């Protein structure tokens, strides 16, 4: 379609641009299969495995270990805190999910082979480094708003 910036009043041009951008956004969204609009809207397989391990094996463990602040803490309490944090983000198809897999998928080593304190410390480190230190984590995942912004910016650049 395109918008002719040399004609008409500003309001009608704005409406034309809005219509054009909306049409393009709908086309992009309709064409996405497992791509940018699907990323970050699900819990990853590795994340689910870790959440289940925390729930089934560690959240009922009353053993005392040295926690992240070097104070003694029950495994169950620390596991519950980490479970809540890990469950609060959606990592499917993200770089953070790749990093999670790299940390916990070690050849020949099951989650139950990890020393409890080392496992919790590693998960704590992952969450601190990749989620907590990046407060924009969820908002930077590809999504409809990001695509809208990209299309809008593209529209402005190409009309000049």
C-alpha positions in Angstrom: 0.0 0.0 0.0 2.5 2.7 1.2 1.8 6.1 2.5 2.3 9.3 0.5 3.7 11.9 2.9 3.4 14.7 0.4 -0.4 14.8 0.5 -3.2 15.3 3.0 -3.4 16.5 6.5 -1.3 15.1 9.3 -4.2 13.2 11.0 -5.2 11.3 7.9 -1.5 10.5 7.2 -1.1 9.2 10.8 -4.2 7.0 10.3 -2.8 5.6 7.1 0.5 4.9 8.7 -1.2 3.2 11.7 -3.3 1.1 9.3 -0.2 0.1 7.3 1.8 -0.8 10.4 -1.1 -2.8 11.8 -1.5 -4.7 8.5 2.2 -5.5 8.4 2.3 -6.6 12.0 -0.6 -8.9 11.4 1.2 -10.4 8.4 4.3 -11.0 10.5 2.5 -12.5 13.4 0.5 -14.8 11.1 3.7 -16.0 9.5 5.5 -16.8 12.7 5.7 -20.4 13.7 7.9 -21.1 16.6 9.7 -17.8 16.0 10.0 -14.5 17.7 6.3 -14.4 18.8 6.6 -17.8 20.3 9.9 -17.3 22.2 9.9 -16.5 25.8 6.2 -17.4 26.3 6.8 -20.8 27.8 8.8 -22.6 30.4 11.7 -24.5 28.8 12.3 -28.3 29.1 15.4 -27.7 31.2 13.6 -25.2 33.4 10.7 -27.6 33.9 13.2 -30.4 34.9 14.9 -28.1 37.5 11.5 -27.0 38.9 10.4 -30.6 39.3 13.7 -31.5 40.9 13.3 -28.7 43.4 9.7 -29.6 44.2 10.1 -33.3 44.5 13.6 -33.7 46.0 14.6 -30.5 47.8 11.6 -28.6 49.0 11.0 -31.1 51.7 14.6 -31.4 52.8 15.2 -30.0 56.3 19.0 -30.4 56.2 20.9 -27.2 57.1 23.4 -25.9 54.5 25.4 -22.7 54.0 23.2 -20.4 51.9 23.9 -17.6 49.5 24.6 -15.1 52.2 26.9 -17.5 54.0 24.3 -18.1 56.8 22.9 -21.5 57.6 19.6 -22.2 55.9 17.3 -25.2 55.4 17.6 -26.8 52.0 13.8 -26.6 51.7 13.7 -22.9 52.3 16.5 -22.1 49.8 14.9 -24.5 47.3 11.6 -22.8 47.6 13.1 -19.3 47.1 14.9 -20.5 44.0 11.8 -22.4 42.7 9.8 -19.2 43.0 12.4 -17.2 41.1 12.9 -19.8 38.4 9.2 -20.3 38.0 8.7 -16.5 37.6 10.5 -16.3 34.2 9.8 -17.9 30.9 13.0 -19.2 29.3 11.9 -21.3 26.3 14.0 -20.5 23.2 16.1 -17.9 24.9 19.9 -17.5 25.3 19.3 -17.8 29.1 17.8 -21.3 28.5 20.9 -22.3 26.6 23.1 -21.1 29.5 20.8 -23.1 31.9 21.3 -26.3 29.8 25.1 -25.7 29.7 25.3 -25.5 33.4 23.1 -28.5 34.3 23.4 -30.9 31.4 26.7 -32.5 32.1 27.4 -35.9 30.4 26.9 -38.7 32.8 25.7 -36.5 35.6 22.1 -36.6 36.7 20.6 -33.9 38.9 20.6 -36.4 41.8 24.4 -36.7 41.4 24.9 -33.1 42.3 25.8 -32.2 45.9 22.7 -30.4 47.2 24.5 -27.3 48.3 26.5 -27.1 45.0 23.3 -27.5 43.0 21.5 -24.8 44.9 24.5 -22.5 44.7 24.8 -23.0 40.9 21.1 -22.3 40.4 21.4 -19.2 42.6 24.4 -18.0 40.6 22.5 -18.5 37.3 19.4 -16.6 38.5 21.6 -13.8 39.9 23.7 -13.5 36.8 21.2 -13.9 34.0 17.9 -12.9 35.5 18.3 -10.7 38.5 21.2 -8.6 37.1 19.1 -8.1 33.9 15.9 -6.4 35.1 14.8 -6.0 31.5 15.1 -9.8 30.9 11.4 -10.5 30.2 10.8 -7.2 28.5 13.7 -7.7 26.0 12.3 -11.0 24.7 10.9 -10.8 21.2 7.3 -10.1 21.2 4.5 -8.2 19.6 5.5 -4.9 21.1 9.1 -5.3 19.9 7.9 -6.1 16.4 5.6 -3.2 16.5 8.4 -0.9 17.5 10.7 -2.4 14.8 8.0 -2.0 12.1 7.3 1.6 13.2 11.0 2.5 13.2 11.4 0.9 9.8 8.4 2.8 8.5 9.8 6.1 9.6 13.3 5.4 8.2 12.0 4.2 4.8 9.7 7.2 4.4 12.4 9.8 4.7 
